[in-house]
Amino acid sequence: MATPVGWSQGGSGSVCLAFDQLRDVIESQEELIHQLRNVEEKAAHAKTKVLLAKEEEKLQFALGEVEVLSKQLEKEKLAFEKALSSVKSRALQESSKKDQLITKCNEIESHIIKQEDILNGKENEIKELQHVISQQKEIFRNHMSDFRIQKQQENYMAQVLDQKHKKASGTRQARSHQRAREK
């Protein structure tokens, strides 16, 4: 075994003693270092535990907030679904009303078209009747004209006959006067 520097090789008992003491000091320092390390580990562990507890508290708080927000979100979701259902129902009703109005408009339009067809037919009938009336008026005018002419002819004939009759009567009277004179 080598002698440490600065030590004399004098008495082996005293060197051994010093060596033993030095070894004891080193062992106690190592033990102290080991204990300090344990204390540091325990302190670090305790510090970690405290940090963990704080983080767990933060986590619990955050989880509480998440739960509150989840409940609020669920309420809002239900309210939204209810509002959406109401809007859909109203839209369906409006769509149904619109369809009914379109059907009614189509029926009215169809009725109007039928009425226009009937009116057009009536107008055509009226035009035909007006044409017939115009023709009959013309025929009537012609008949009236013919009738006037015939009447004038009859009047003329009556006058001529009346004049002839008067002449014949006048001639008869004159003859009868003559005969009376002659008698």
C-alpha atoms as a printed R data frame, in Angstrom:
    type eleno elety resid chain resno        x      y        z
1   ATOM     1    CA   MET     A     1    0.000  0.000    0.000
2   ATOM     2    CA   ALA     A     2    1.384  3.371   -0.929
3   ATOM     3    CA   THR     A     3    1.750  6.056    1.606
4   ATOM     4    CA   PRO     A     4   -0.149  9.188    0.878
5   ATOM     5    CA   VAL     A     5    1.980 12.219    0.081
6   ATOM     6    CA   GLY     A     6    2.971 14.165    3.172
7   ATOM     7    CA   TRP     A     7    2.773 11.212    5.451
8   ATOM     8    CA   SER     A     8    5.801  9.703    6.897
9   ATOM     9    CA   GLN     A     9    6.272  6.026    7.027
10  ATOM    10    CA   GLY     A    10    7.125  6.234   10.666
11  ATOM    11    CA   GLY     A    11    4.808  4.252   12.752
12  ATOM    12    CA   SER     A    12    2.471  2.049   10.924
13  ATOM    13    CA   GLY     A    13    0.036  2.184   13.809
14  ATOM    14    CA   SER     A    14   -0.401  5.896   13.663
15  ATOM    15    CA   VAL     A    15   -0.719  5.851    9.866
16  ATOM    16    CA   CYS     A    16   -3.298  3.178   10.105
17  ATOM    17    CA   LEU     A    17   -5.126  5.114   12.726
18  ATOM    18    CA   ALA     A    18   -5.007  8.268   10.675
19  ATOM    19    CA   PHE     A    19   -6.019  6.293    7.630
20  ATOM    20    CA   ASP     A    20   -8.895  4.725    9.534
21  ATOM    21    CA   GLN     A    21   -9.973  8.109   10.825
22  ATOM    22    CA   LEU     A    22   -9.757  9.577    7.380
23  ATOM    23    CA   ARG     A    23  -11.763  6.691    6.055
24  ATOM    24    CA   ASP     A    24  -14.336  7.208    8.824
25  ATOM    25    CA   VAL     A    25  -14.541 10.908    7.965
26  ATOM    26    CA   ILE     A    26  -14.966 10.067    4.291
27  ATOM    27    CA   GLU     A    27  -17.611  7.475    5.098
28  ATOM    28    CA   SER     A    28  -19.435  9.922    7.387
29  ATOM    29    CA   GLN     A    29  -19.189 12.604    4.680
30  ATOM    30    CA   GLU     A    30  -20.480 10.111    2.130
31  ATOM    31    CA   GLU     A    31  -23.257  9.212    4.561
32  ATOM    32    CA   LEU     A    32  -23.967 12.903    5.072
33  ATOM    33    CA   ILE     A    33  -23.929 13.456    1.302
34  ATOM    34    CA   HIS     A    34  -26.232 10.458    0.942
35  ATOM    35    CA   GLN     A    35  -28.550 11.860    3.631
36  ATOM    36    CA   LEU     A    36  -28.423 15.326    2.023
37  ATOM    37    CA   ARG     A    37  -29.290 13.737   -1.252
38  ATOM    38    CA   ASN     A    38  -32.189 11.913    0.417
39  ATOM    39    CA   VAL     A    39  -33.294 15.197    2.019
40  ATOM    40    CA   GLU     A    40  -32.958 16.922   -1.344
41  ATOM    41    CA   GLU     A    41  -34.920 14.115   -2.980
42  ATOM    42    CA   LYS     A    42  -37.525 14.323   -0.225
43  ATOM    43    CA   ALA     A    43  -37.596 18.139   -0.542
44  ATOM    44    CA   ALA     A    44  -37.826 17.837   -4.323
45  ATOM    45    CA   HIS     A    45  -40.458 15.149   -3.860
46  ATOM    46    CA   ALA     A    46  -42.340 17.353   -1.398
47  ATOM    47    CA   LYS     A    47  -41.986 20.331   -3.732
48  ATOM    48    CA   THR     A    48  -43.236 18.162   -6.600
49  ATOM    49    CA   LYS     A    49  -46.083 16.980   -4.371
50  ATOM    50    CA   VAL     A    50  -46.992 20.610   -3.589
51  ATOM    51    CA   LEU     A    51  -46.775 21.503   -7.285
52  ATOM    52    CA   LEU     A    52  -48.794 18.404   -8.097
53  ATOM    53    CA   ALA     A    53  -51.396 19.374   -5.500
54  ATOM    54    CA   LYS     A    54  -51.565 22.901   -6.940
55  ATOM    55    CA   GLU     A    55  -51.850 21.525  -10.476
56  ATOM    56    CA   GLU     A    56  -54.467 19.025   -9.292
57  ATOM    57    CA   GLU     A    57  -56.380 21.905   -7.684
58  ATOM    58    CA   LYS     A    58  -56.115 23.852  -10.959
59  ATOM    59    CA   LEU     A    59  -57.225 20.728  -12.824
60  ATOM    60    CA   GLN     A    60  -60.210 20.244  -10.496
61  ATOM    61    CA   PHE     A    61  -61.118 23.930  -10.948
62  ATOM    62    CA   ALA     A    62  -60.762 23.599  -14.723
63  ATOM    63    CA   LEU     A    63  -62.825 20.391  -14.660
64  ATOM    64    CA   GLY     A    64  -65.478 22.241  -12.644
65  ATOM    65    CA   GLU     A    65  -65.470 25.038  -15.211
66  ATOM    66    CA   VAL     A    66  -65.634 22.477  -18.022
67  ATOM    67    CA   GLU     A    67  -68.621 20.834  -16.307
68  ATOM    68    CA   VAL     A    68  -70.359 24.215  -15.876
69  ATOM    69    CA   LEU     A    69  -69.592 25.130  -19.480
70  ATOM    70    CA   SER     A    70  -70.738 21.671  -20.639
71  ATOM    71    CA   LYS     A    71  -74.055 22.116  -18.812
72  ATOM    72    CA   GLN     A    72  -74.420 25.612  -20.240
73  ATOM    73    CA   LEU     A    73  -73.530 24.309  -23.699
74  ATOM    74    CA   GLU     A    74  -76.093 21.504  -23.302
75  ATOM    75    CA   LYS     A    75  -78.761 24.064  -22.293
76  ATOM    76    CA   GLU     A    76  -77.855 26.261  -25.248
77  ATOM    77    CA   LYS     A    77  -77.858 23.208  -27.527
78  ATOM    78    CA   LEU     A    78  -81.347 22.251  -26.310
79  ATOM    79    CA   ALA     A    79  -82.544 25.856  -26.713
80  ATOM    80    CA   PHE     A    80  -81.029 25.970  -30.214
81  ATOM    81    CA   GLU     A    81  -82.611 22.625  -31.168
82  ATOM    82    CA   LYS     A    82  -85.961 23.841  -29.830
83  ATOM    83    CA   ALA     A    83  -85.647 27.122  -31.765
84  ATOM    84    CA   LEU     A    84  -84.514 25.229  -34.874
85  ATOM    85    CA   SER     A    85  -87.443 22.833  -34.541
86  ATOM    86    CA   SER     A    86  -89.791 25.802  -34.177
87  ATOM    87    CA   VAL     A    87  -88.272 27.491  -37.226
88  ATOM    88    CA   LYS     A    88  -88.495 24.250  -39.221
89  ATOM    89    CA   SER     A    89  -92.119 23.811  -38.141
90  ATOM    90    CA   ARG     A    90  -92.932 27.397  -39.114
91  ATOM    91    CA   ALA     A    91  -91.090 26.974  -42.418
92  ATOM    92    CA   LEU     A    92  -93.071 23.782  -43.068
93  ATOM    93    CA   GLN     A    93  -96.336 25.594  -42.267
94  ATOM    94    CA   GLU     A    94  -95.352 28.511  -44.503
95  ATOM    95    CA   SER     A    95  -94.377 26.083  -47.250
96  ATOM    96    CA   SER     A    96  -97.723 24.325  -46.845
97  ATOM    97    CA   LYS     A    97  -99.558 27.682  -46.957
98  ATOM    98    CA   LYS     A    98  -97.525 28.643  -50.023
99  ATOM    99    CA   ASP     A    99  -98.425 25.344  -51.704
100 ATOM   100    CA   GLN     A   100 -102.103 25.887  -50.829
101 ATOM   101    CA   LEU     A   101 -101.957 29.425  -52.220
102 ATOM   102    CA   ILE     A   102 -100.264 28.193  -55.391
103 ATOM   103    CA   THR     A   103 -102.954 25.502  -55.750
104 ATOM   104    CA   LYS     A   104 -105.688 28.083  -55.145
105 ATOM   105    CA   CYS     A   105 -104.061 30.492  -57.639
106 ATOM   106    CA   ASN     A   106 -103.860 27.694  -60.200
107 ATOM   107    CA   GLU     A   107 -107.526 26.860  -59.614
108 ATOM   108    CA   ILE     A   108 -108.494 30.530  -59.946
109 ATOM   109    CA   GLU     A   109 -106.346 30.878  -63.061
110 ATOM   110    CA   SER     A   110 -107.978 27.770  -64.526
111 ATOM   111    CA   HIS     A   111 -111.427 29.149  -63.637
112 ATOM   112    CA   ILE     A   112 -110.526 32.514  -65.206
113 ATOM   113    CA   ILE     A   113 -109.338 30.763  -68.380
114 ATOM   114    CA   LYS     A   114 -112.625 28.798  -68.523
115 ATOM   115    CA   GLN     A   115 -114.607 32.007  -67.949
116 ATOM   116    CA   GLU     A   116 -112.583 33.779  -70.656
117 ATOM   117    CA   ASP     A   117 -113.289 30.867  -73.001
118 ATOM   118    CA   ILE     A   118 -117.000 31.117  -72.151
119 ATOM   119    CA   LEU     A   119 -116.903 34.905  -72.648
120 ATOM   120    CA   ASN     A   120 -115.086 34.508  -75.953
121 ATOM   121    CA   GLY     A   121 -117.736 31.974  -77.005
122 ATOM   122    CA   LYS     A   122 -120.501 34.378  -75.929
123 ATOM   123    CA   GLU     A   123 -118.792 37.264  -77.742
124 ATOM   124    CA   ASN     A   124 -118.619 35.110  -80.863
125 ATOM   125    CA   GLU     A   125 -122.303 34.219  -80.449
126 ATOM   126    CA   ILE     A   126 -123.104 37.923  -79.979
127 ATOM   127    CA   LYS     A   127 -121.121 38.796  -83.108
128 ATOM   128    CA   GLU     A   128 -122.948 36.068  -85.027
129 ATOM   129    CA   LEU     A   129 -126.299 37.282  -83.680
130 ATOM   130    CA   GLN     A   130 -125.377 40.887  -84.519
131 ATOM   131    CA   HIS     A   131 -124.507 39.716  -88.026
132 ATOM   132    CA   VAL     A   132 -127.822 37.845  -88.259
133 ATOM   133    CA   ILE     A   133 -129.658 40.936  -86.912
134 ATOM   134    CA   SER     A   134 -127.844 43.139  -89.442
135 ATOM   135    CA   GLN     A   135 -128.856 40.751  -92.229
136 ATOM   136    CA   GLN     A   136 -132.441 40.631  -90.955
137 ATOM   137    CA   LYS     A   137 -132.499 44.442  -90.686
138 ATOM   138    CA   GLU     A   138 -131.333 44.636  -94.270
139 ATOM   139    CA   ILE     A   139 -133.981 42.085  -95.292
140 ATOM   140    CA   PHE     A   140 -136.570 44.011  -93.282
141 ATOM   141    CA   ARG     A   141 -135.528 47.299  -94.920
142 ATOM   142    CA   ASN     A   142 -135.814 45.660  -98.302
143 ATOM   143    CA   HIS     A   143 -139.255 44.283  -97.372
144 ATOM   144    CA   MET     A   144 -140.268 47.710  -96.063
145 ATOM   145    CA   SER     A   145 -139.009 49.313  -99.229
146 ATOM   146    CA   ASP     A   146 -140.859 46.721 -101.285
147 ATOM   147    CA   PHE     A   147 -143.931 47.231  -99.111
148 ATOM   148    CA   ARG     A   148 -143.790 51.039  -99.591
149 ATOM   149    CA   ILE     A   149 -143.413 50.599 -103.307
150 ATOM   150    CA   GLN     A   150 -146.311 48.156 -103.328
151 ATOM   151    CA   LYS     A   151 -148.360 50.536 -101.173
152 ATOM   152    CA   GLN     A   152 -147.533 53.421 -103.509
153 ATOM   153    CA   GLN     A   153 -148.487 51.243 -106.440
154 ATOM   154    CA   GLU     A   154 -151.708 50.233 -104.721
155 ATOM   155    CA   ASN     A   155 -152.456 53.877 -103.882
156 ATOM   156    CA   TYR     A   156 -151.686 54.855 -107.447
157 ATOM   157    CA   MET     A   157 -153.882 52.046 -108.724
158 ATOM   158    CA   ALA     A   158 -156.631 53.047 -106.310
159 ATOM   159    CA   GLN     A   159 -156.409 56.647 -107.501
160 ATOM   160    CA   VAL     A   160 -156.476 55.594 -111.121
161 ATOM   161    CA   LEU     A   161 -159.439 53.308 -110.461
162 ATOM   162    CA   ASP     A   162 -161.119 56.007 -108.416
163 ATOM   163    CA   GLN     A   163 -160.592 58.486 -111.227
164 ATOM   164    CA   LYS     A   164 -161.878 55.957 -113.715
165 ATOM   165    CA   HIS     A   165 -164.785 55.265 -111.446
166 ATOM   166    CA   LYS     A   166 -165.495 58.962 -111.108
167 ATOM   167    CA   LYS     A   167 -165.242 59.373 -114.834
168 ATOM   168    CA   ALA     A   168 -167.439 56.393 -115.350
169 ATOM   169    CA   SER     A   169 -169.850 57.736 -112.739
170 ATOM   170    CA   GLY     A   170 -169.682 61.170 -114.271
171 ATOM   171    CA   THR     A   171 -170.308 59.684 -117.668
172 ATOM   172    CA   ARG     A   172 -173.205 57.648 -116.278
173 ATOM   173    CA   GLN     A   173 -174.696 60.631 -114.634
174 ATOM   174    CA   ALA     A   174 -174.314 62.638 -117.733
175 ATOM   175    CA   ARG     A   175 -175.921 59.852 -119.677
176 ATOM   176    CA   SER     A   176 -178.652 59.516 -117.163
177 ATOM   177    CA   HIS     A   177 -179.184 63.282 -117.341
178 ATOM   178    CA   GLN     A   178 -179.225 63.048 -121.039
179 ATOM   179    CA   ARG     A   179 -181.682 60.243 -120.943
180 ATOM   180    CA   ALA     A   180 -183.789 62.144 -118.539
181 ATOM   181    CA   ARG     A   181 -183.781 65.054 -120.899
182 ATOM   182    CA   GLU     A   182 -184.532 62.875 -123.753
183 ATOM   183    CA   LYS     A   183 -187.544 61.429 -122.052
